[in-house]
Amino acid sequence: MIPDIQQTVTRTEQLIQDEHDVILQTYKRPPFVLVHGQGVHVFDSTGKSYLDWVAGIAVNALGYGDKDVQAVINQQLATGLIHTSNLYHTVPHVELAKLLTEKSFADRVFFTNSGTEANEGAIKFARKVAYEKGYHDKTELVSFSNAFHGRTMGSLSLTPKEKYQTGFKPLLPAIRGAVFNDIESARAVINANTAGVLIEPIQGEGGINVATPEFLAELRALCDEHDALLIFDEIQCGMGRTGTLWAHEAYDVKPDIMTLAKPLAGGLPIGAILVTNEVASAIQVGNHGSTFAGNPFVTSVAKHVLERLSAPEFLAHVREVGGYLQEKLKSLTHPDIVEVRGRGLMVGLEFKREVDPIIQAGYEHGLLMVNAGTHVIRFVPPLIIEKHHVDTLYDKLTLILETF
Ligand SMILES: *Cc1c(COP(=O)(O)O)cnc(C)c1O
């Protein structure tokens, strides 16, 4: 059936009005309504297609409408078990945790429902480890300039952005800040009172900032010297995004805790806290919990997603297309372009000007793009994206930039 255009337009306008009236206005959304997706494209209610460089903010690693993901979902639905609570044994969360520990430094896993919850758990675990060792004042947590760790009180306290924190204080006490990639500033705040140091090996929201190898290595040494835990937030940069399964594989450094979320279950809500046995030994029955987390539905899908994203050919594809993306973006000529940076399919294009108008113009040209801070366009597409999609992006961006 061909949809009546006038009816579609009226329904779309009505929906946008309703959104404005009944949804808490914490997001400013563009004036179209997405109704389906396929591969690396999404389609709005008028049938217009958009090439997706956002992937639901680095979530939809396998794109849209993936047949194998749908099959796993259907298989799990057929068991009747979406949720059982963590009171009982089920199969999928154990299988997922086995796979995660086989493929990482970690020995054990705690599942959560989101990234911020994973970081909340990591904060608690870091304090508990210090407590169990008999320290009394070892409660401080360190994070870095331009970090993003989430919106709940603990992770917000470690996200030093005025715009996010204003109006919500007092935040957690015992939080210290240092400058990203500045080891002297880290040395000034990491000491005997430090329980944990939280860092994104490649910062996402803060502008696609890549940690230097020396910086991460010296942070590891500082943490060892002061018996503090090194916590990597790989919620955005992990799970193959940068062309290795974990972003920190490109460094010769291992954390004590790693947090994951965004793409782990192909768009279903999940987070995970991966820990060493040493950390795990400080956590006992009753110390932490969640009603929904690790449910059989979400973890069965996550297991499938992890198997796919960790395949060597898949990671090679991310490196190849990511390299091509950086190359093409570097060949854009515009006087306002400052720099192209990133790794794999996590790439930032920094401008001297604010990028929001460029992103808005992208919608007209059928491109979904997202900012990372005010001056950087962030490219975090589905990892299945191909080189010819990069060419399409390049052509459209060239046209758009002619008008700026
Ligand atoms: C998105 C993100 C978070 C928060 O995850 P939510 O699922 O939105 O709570 C934390 N850290 C990093 C690096 C992120 O990109």
The ligand as a Gaussian input file, in Angstrom:
#p B3LYP/6-31G(d) Opt

LIG

0 1
 C       27.837000       6.590000      26.666000
 C       28.957000       6.512000      27.632000
 C       28.731000       6.303000      29.002000
 C       27.348000       6.217000      29.590000
 O       26.621000       5.159000      29.085000
 P       25.004000       5.158000      29.253000
 O       24.608000       3.818000      28.732000
 O       24.491000       6.298000      28.436000
 O       24.716000       5.332000      30.691000
 C       29.836000       6.200000      29.827000
 N       31.088000       6.290000      29.337000
 C       31.336000       6.481000      28.039000
 C       32.746000       6.551000      27.554000
 C       30.283000       6.621000      27.135000
 O       30.527000       6.844000      25.841000

